[in-house]
Amino acid sequence: MASKKVITVFGATGAQGGSVARAILESKKFAVRAVTRDVTRPNALELQRLGAEVVKGDLNDKASVDSALKGAYGAFLVTNFWDALNKDKEVFQGKLVADTAKHLGLKHVVYSGLENVKRLTDGKLQVPHFDSKGEVEEYFWSIGIPMTSVRVAAYFENFLTAWRPVKASDGDYYTLAVPMGDVPMDGISVADIGAAVSNIFNSPEEFLGKAVGLSAEALTVQQYADVLSKVLGKKVRDAKITPEVFEKLGFPAAKEIADMCRFYQMKPDRDVKLTHRLNPKVKSFSQFISENQGAFKGM
């Protein structure tokens, strides 16, 4: 039997990269080279157990990226803006992978991108963790790399952390403070991204050169609140906070999240139907919350 073509997965011990690595291993069409900064992490050892080749790698280091991509057919790249809160660093990492992929002649790169909001809105909105990925996306295409960009909707996981319902000071109910007005917001569980990406690698003729918006479903904040109420048995309401009020909340990324929601209100292209075709088992928000009820203990 001919040996399988190799797909290099960067960030393989993170949530998104891990989901992709596991899904590709499961589909058995490609071999996986999982790149991580620490090969001794439990997630890395688990990938090794599942059949991945696990290698140490650093996205800031040219020689390291070179050796991670050598001999590979394709690659999945996800970068983490929040790791260093540094847009320039994220752009540097993306361009380094792009230049190396070009030099080594990779046949298919799937990049976890997003829109360049600053450019699309003539500087009116700035969402650094989108803009850096948008810049990298543009660079990949400008140098002619066979690439698919997957633009992932807001993570359902955010509702377990930053967007967790907060107890109202004036009564026995909770509020969701996401400044979306009445515009539906697309969402997906990070765990469901892998199968969609794996199927994109399986169909290069359909997806090369395209940007694919991944979303399980689009709900209004009140609809998200209704699901939380139903599953958790607590009263949850939309706080009806505006972006103007949200950006003055004073935590570090408040302005960025407000601008992100302003951009979401412009309805960027996320394709629910295509996402369900790429991953027929993609979870709804209701299923996701049911499976993660434990995260709301003590509410």
N, C-alpha and C positions, 0 to 999 in steps of 0.2 A: 504493500500500500504506500502510495506517495505520501511524504510527510506533509502535514497541514501547514498552510500559510500562517504566518505569525501576525497577530495584532498586538501592538504595544499599548498598554493602558497606563497612562499617567495618573497619579493620585489614586492608585488602586486600593489603598486602605482607607480612603475617605468614603463618605456616603455615596456620592454620585459615581466615582470611579469604581468603587467596590460593587455597586449594583451592575455596572456595565461588565466588569471582569467576570462576575458570577454568571451573568446571562449568556455571555459568549461561550464560557466553558460548558454551560448547560446545553447550548445548541449544537455543540460538538463539530461545528463546521470549520472553526479556526483554532489554532493554538494561542494561548495568552501569555504574553510577557508582562508581568505586573511590576510596575515601577513604584517604589516607595522610599522614603528617606530612612526608614527603620525596618529592616527585614526581620527583626525579632518580635515585632508587634503581633499580638494574637490574630488580628485580621490578616496579616501577611502569612502567618503560619497556616491559617485556615485556607487561604487561596492556594497555597502550596499543596495542601492535602487534597484540594479539589482538582489538582493537575496543572496549575499555572507554574510557569518559570518565574520565580520572584527575584528581582534584581534591585540593588540599591541605586538610587538615582536622585539627582538634584536639578530642578528646572532652572537654577541660576548658573549652572555650570555647563559650558559648551561640550567638553569632553564626555561628560556624563550623559548628556542628551544624545550625543553622537553614538555612544555605545548602546544606549537603550533602543535606538531606532535602527541600528545596523542589521541588515538582513530581513527587516520586517516588511510585510506586504502593506500593512496599514497601521493607523494609530488612533486612539481616542485621547483627546486632551481636555482636561478640565483644570482651570487655574483657580486659586482661591484669593480673591481680593481681600477678604476679611482677615486672612492670615497675617498680612503686614499692613493692612489698611493703606495700601500704596498702589495707585493707579499705574505709575511708571514701571514699577516692578512687574506688575501683571502683564503690561504691554511688552516689556523686555522678554519675559518668559515665553509668551505666545509667539513673538517674532523669531526667537531663537529656535523654537520647534519648527516653525514654518520654514526658515532658511535651511535647517538640517534636513527636513523632509524633502525639500526641493533638491538639495544636493544629492541625497541618497536615492531619489526617484521613487518615493512611496506612491502607491497606487490609489489609496483612499484614506483620507484623514477625516474623522468626525470630531468637530470642535464644539465644545459646549459654549456657544456664543450668546450674545444678546444684542439688542439694537444700540447704535451710537446715538443716544438720546440728545446729547448736546448738539451734534451735527444736524439731526432731524428737526430740531426745534430752534435752529439758529441761536443756540446759546441761552434760550429762555429757561430751559430746564437742564439741570445737571445732576446726573445720577452716576457718580464715578464707577460704581461696580457694574453698571451696564456699559458706560462709555468706553472703558478699557477693553472690554470683550468685543464691542463693536469695532473698535480700532483694529484689533487683531484679526477679526473676521475679514475686514476690508483688505488688510495686508495679505492674508492667505490668498484671497481671490486675485489681488493685483499682481502677485508673482506667479500665478498660474498653477496652483496646487490643486489636484483633484480632491475637493473638500465638500463636506456637507456640514452645515452649521445646524445644531439643534438649539433652539431657543426655548428654554424650559420656563413654564409658568411658575408663579409663586408656590413655594413648597407648602403642602398641607402641614408639614412638620413645624412651620412657624407658629401654628396655633397651639403647639405644646410649649412654646417658649415665649418669644417676643410678643406674639399676638394672643397669648393666653387670656381668657376672660378674667376681668378684674371685678372684685366685689364692689357694688355701688355703695357710696357712703350714706345714701338716703333710703335704703330699703333692702329687702331680702332678694336681691337679684344681682346679676352680673352683667358687665358690658364688654363689648368688643370694640376696641378703638382702632379701626382701620379706615383711613380717610378716602373712601371710594364713592361717597354719595349713594346714588341708586344704580350705579353702573356695575354690572356683573364683573367679577374678577376671576380670571382663570386660575386653576390650581391643580396640583398633582403631587403625589407622594414621591419622594426622591427614590424610593425603592422600586418604583415602576418605570424608571427611566431606562434601566438596563436592557430590558427585553425589546423596547422600541429601538434603541441604538443597535442592538445585535441584529435586528431585522433590517435596519438601514445598511449595515455592512453586507447583509445577504443579498441586497438588491441594488448594487451600485448603479446599474443602468437607469434606475428610476430616480435616484437621489443625489448623484454627483452634481455639484454646482448649485445645489438648492439650499435654502434655509427652511427648516422645518420647525414650526411652533408646536411644542408638546403641551397638552392640557387634558386632564381627565374630565373636567367639567368647569363651567363658569357659573358662579352663584353671586348674588348680591350679599353684602355684609349681613343683612337681616336674614337671608336664607342660610348663611353659615351659622348664624346665631340660633336659628330654628333647629338646625341639625344638632348643634351642641345641646340645646335644651332637651330635645327628645331623647338623645342617647344618654346624657348624663343625669337627666331627671332634675335639672336646675333651671331656673329662669335666666336665659341669656338674651340680651337685647343689643341692637346696634347703638353704639354711643353717639352716632351721628356727628362725629367730629369732622371738621373741615381740614383740608390741607393747611390752611392759614393758621389754624389753632394748633394743629399737630406739630408744625415745624417750630413752634415756640415752646415745645415741651422741655427743651433744654438738654436732652440726652445727645450723645455725640452724633448719631446718624439721623437725627430727627428731620433735618432739612432734606437730606438725601431720600429718606423713605417718603416724605411728603411729595417730593418731585417724582419719585417712582410711581406713586399712586396717581398723580396728575397725568403721567404718561400712560398708565394703565387705563385711565378714563378715556384716552384717545383710541382705545381698543386695538392694540398691536395684534398682528396676525398670529393667533394660536389656533391650531386645528384639532378640535375635539374628535371629529370623525376619523381623521387620519391616525390620530394617537390610538384610538380604539382598534383600528386595523393593524397597526404596528405592534400593539400589545393588547390582545383581546381580554387579558385578565386585569387590566388597569382598574385600580380601586376608586370608587366614588368617595367623596368626603365622608359620607355616612359610614361606609365600611371602614375607612381609615380611623375614624374616631372610635368606632366600636372596638377595633383591634387595639386601640391605644388608651382605653379608659383608665388604665393604671396611672397614666401620667397626670391625671386630674385628681388623684387622691388628695384629700385634705381641702378640697374646694368647698 
